Amino acid sequence: MNIWKQTKKHFSHISARTGNSEVYHDTVNFYGQGDSCDLYFNCVGKELKQEQVDIYSQFENNYKNYIAEIERFISNNLTTYEQKVSEEIKNLELTFDIIDVPYDNSNYDIVLVCGKTYRKFLFFKKEINIRIEFKNGKIKTIQRKNNTIEDNK
């Protein structure tokens, strides 16, 4: 069965209301990285490239290799308040929230949005959101940001 048929069978196709962007969407689980992660394959004319699937498969097989570097980045980029509770944050689960596999993007092959959520002042939750762009199986850029939709600089 070709990639288009496999994706159509298991994923939901979503067309943009404006413009011509479209994606295939599903949720996946990465053991130890939260309950579920939204997975998006960008496509054109409902078509995917085998390269996109290969890039995702490589990430799926190697994601544990990136965890230590992501954890170090988070530890090194805590706010003043977060530094006071750094041990608590260190022990929190790193959750994978979104994986986006673009269609023909020269800057990166795959994007991972992940982070940690901690309690601040008993009732309030605070999030640490990280956007990681990969190129050729390696982390190209990693940034902490409020708007993880925007590309890293």
Secondary structure as the mmCIF struct_conf table of DSSP 4:
data_model
#
loop_
_struct_conf.conf_type_id
_struct_conf.id
_struct_conf.beg_label_comp_id
_struct_conf.beg_label_asym_id
_struct_conf.beg_label_seq_id
_struct_conf.end_label_comp_id
_struct_conf.end_label_asym_id
_struct_conf.end_label_seq_id
HELX_RH_AL_P HELX_RH_AL_P1 ILE A 3 HIS A 10
BEND BEND1 PHE A 11 PHE A 11
STRN STRN1 SER A 12 SER A 15
BEND BEND2 ARG A 17 ASN A 20
STRN STRN2 GLU A 22 VAL A 28
TURN_TY1_P TURN_TY1_P1 TYR A 31 GLY A 32
BEND BEND3 GLN A 33 GLN A 33
BEND BEND4 ASP A 35 ASP A 35
STRN STRN3 CYS A 37 CYS A 43
STRN STRN4 VAL A 44 VAL A 44
TURN_TY1_P TURN_TY1_P2 GLY A 45 LYS A 46
STRN STRN5 GLU A 47 GLU A 47
HELX_RH_AL_P HELX_RH_AL_P2 GLN A 50 ASN A 62
TURN_TY1_P TURN_TY1_P3 TYR A 63 TYR A 63
HELX_RH_AL_P HELX_RH_AL_P3 LYS A 64 ASN A 76
TURN_TY1_P TURN_TY1_P4 ASN A 77 ASN A 77
HELX_RH_AL_P HELX_RH_AL_P4 THR A 80 LYS A 84
TURN_TY1_P TURN_TY1_P5 VAL A 85 VAL A 85
HELX_RH_AL_P HELX_RH_AL_P5 SER A 86 ASN A 91
BEND BEND5 LEU A 92 LEU A 92
HELX_LH_PP_P HELX_LH_PP_P1 GLU A 93 LEU A 94
STRN STRN6 THR A 95 VAL A 101
BEND BEND6 TYR A 103 ASP A 104
BEND BEND7 SER A 106 ASN A 107
BEND BEND8 ASP A 109 ASP A 109
STRN STRN7 ILE A 110 LYS A 120
TURN_TY1_P TURN_TY1_P6 PHE A 121 PHE A 123
STRN STRN8 PHE A 124 LYS A 135
TURN_TY1_P TURN_TY1_P7 ASN A 136 GLY A 137
STRN STRN9 LYS A 138 ARG A 144
BEND BEND9 ASN A 146 ASN A 146
TURN_TY1_P TURN_TY1_P8 THR A 148 ILE A 149
BEND BEND10 GLU A 150 GLU A 150
HELX_LH_PP_P HELX_LH_PP_P2 ASP A 151 ASN A 152
#
